[in-house]
């Protein structure tokens, strides 16, 4: 989905006066992001090993209830307020938001197949991103279901709190990114074919780096409405096994937007874009 990313062009425009030149392509042209601390306060890269597929943890027996309470900036300048008005105006595109508004989300349910990210991992953006991406990509197609994966993803959602994002769409952006073709989650038909062929996926060497263009924007002094908003470039390896074949290892990359979780205390996933494998 590209409709919910029009705020990015406005961010570029309102920060241009500060001398920041942002390319028309890359992070801000394809997704949203944020940072809950200065750009210089965290390492440029973080690498983690995958969480094993099927790892169990405590999980509820039914849908979660919203607890979304994002921390806001402690001070919002007059310039920030003016910038936010421009961003909201850029997002005011009802026809483009309509498909996202109309989505009916699955119930937000983690499960034994796809347990909730741990409380400890969701207190740090890098740790959360590593856990989320690893669980998203660690799949045994014969023993896990696409519906359970999507229900888990919804339970890990972060609402998009950028100015002008319609309330009806704010918590649906991640699902809109994951459900269609071109996302990491295979279609229902491909999932079934993979299950029949004994296919499994295992993610490893998952590495996060701060999105450079977003760091430049934040350096102008502009603050996202949710101070947990962050944007990471994520890379790693995906080992694909299939009955009767030797394992194959392919590289993957994606762009992950973060924010305050809708159903948990700490970080959640707001968007996922630019999924590629090679």
Secondary structure, 3 states (H helix, E strand, C coil): CCHHHCHHHHHHHHHHHHCCCCCCCCHHHHCCCCCCCCHHHCCCEEEECCCCCCCCCCCCCCCCCCCCCCCCCCCCCHHHHHHHHHHHHHHCCHHHHHHHHCCCCCCCCCCCCCCCCCCCHHHCHHHHHHHHHHHHHCEECCCCCHHHHHHHHHHCEECCCCCCCCHHHHCCHHHHHHHCCCCCCCCHHHHHHHHHCCCEEEEEEEEEEECHHHHHHHHCCCCCCCCCCEEEEEEEEEEEECCCCCCEEEEEEEEEEEEEECCCCCEEEEEEEEEEEC
